[in-house]
Amino acid sequence: MRPKIIFVIEDDPDVQSIVTSFLQHEGYTVRNALSAAEAFHLFAAEEPDLTILDIQLPDMDGVTFCRHIRTHYRRPILFVTGNREQEYKVNALLSGGDDFIQKPFDPLDLLLRVKGNLRWSDLLPPAASIPEPDRDVLEYPGLRIDLRRMTVTVREELVTLLPKDIKLLTTLASHPNQVLHTEQLYRLAWRDESNFSKDTVKVHISKLRKKIEENPSSPKFILTVGSLGYKFNPYGALEPV
């Protein structure tokens, strides 16, 4: 069984170091982020079993960040804050948080919270195993795909795509954060088992990026994953404020 992955999103390096050391000592794999921008990169790469989230980040408050990731991330979020006002706790939980712990906290108390939240996280199936619901619209921050009208809107602007490119985008967007091997992507988008062409996929990916990415040479939505293939980053349009 693989170690549980925990994201610690905390802008205080000292607190982050203490929490990370404590969790690693308990056998957890820890990924760190000091800001929302760094955290979005973490979520684009993998799904953690638990997220420990500071309510006050330098580039985006934790409540807003939580609302963004809750669109696609279903596993537990444990908020951490030094503010004692009840309003902070209420807002954190209403935004999609599952639990709340206040600084300064006893590491043993934190560990109990972590274990308690991981227990129900274990009951959730992996994201890749969840069948996509029948929907007329695929919608992510900054991107909307209307499957009935076959239209694509990027950052509230309608973009013109060929039917095959819409199918390619829909295939990727239906599997957020999941790496699709080039041949697998071809089979799903082209509905063709026998005429696989890596170059065909590469050309269409390039054309698609030119239409939906602000900077096609540095894509945010459609990411290349080494020599494996491609994956869709559902947080591509998010800009920390």
C-alpha positions, 0 to 999 in steps of 0.5 A: 500500500502506498504512503498517504499523500498530504499537501501542506499549504502554509505560508509560514516556513517554520510552521510548514517545516514542523508540520512536515517533519511530524507527518513524515515521521508518521510515514506520510508523504508530504508535498509543500506549498508556500502560496496558492500559485505553488499549490495549484501546481501541486494539484495539477500534478496529483491528487492528495489524500488530504490537504492541510490548508492555511486560511491566510496565504500571500496571494489568495486567501485559503477560503477562495482557494478552497472554493476553486479546488472543490470544483474537482477535488473531493478529498478532505481539507483541514483548515489551519488558522491563527485567527480566533474569530468564529467567522473564519471557522464558519467561512472555511467550512462553508467554502468546502472545508471538512475540519478546522484546527487553530494555531498554536496546536498540539502536534498530537491533536493535529495527528488525530485530526489527520488520521480521522480525516484520512479514514473517510478519505479511504472510503472514496474511490480514486478519481480516475475510477469514477464514471463521468456523469452524463452532462451537456456542459463541461465547465472549469474555471475559465473554460466552458465546453457546451457538448450540445451546441458544440461550442467552447468558451475560454475566459468568457470568449467564444473560440472557433474549433473544428469538430475533431479538436472539440472532441479531443478537448472534450476527451481530455477535459472529461479526465481532469488530472489523468494522464492519457497516453498518446495511443489511448487519447487517439482511441478515445478521440478518434474512435479508431483502434487500427490507424493510430498516429502519434503525429496526428495527435501531436498536430491536433494538440498544437492547434488546440493549444493555439486556440485555448492557451494564452501562451501556447508555448507554455500551456496551462490547460493541456500539459505534456507529461514526459513521453507518456502523453497529455493531461488536462489541468482543470486549474489552468485559468486560475490566477492567484490574486 
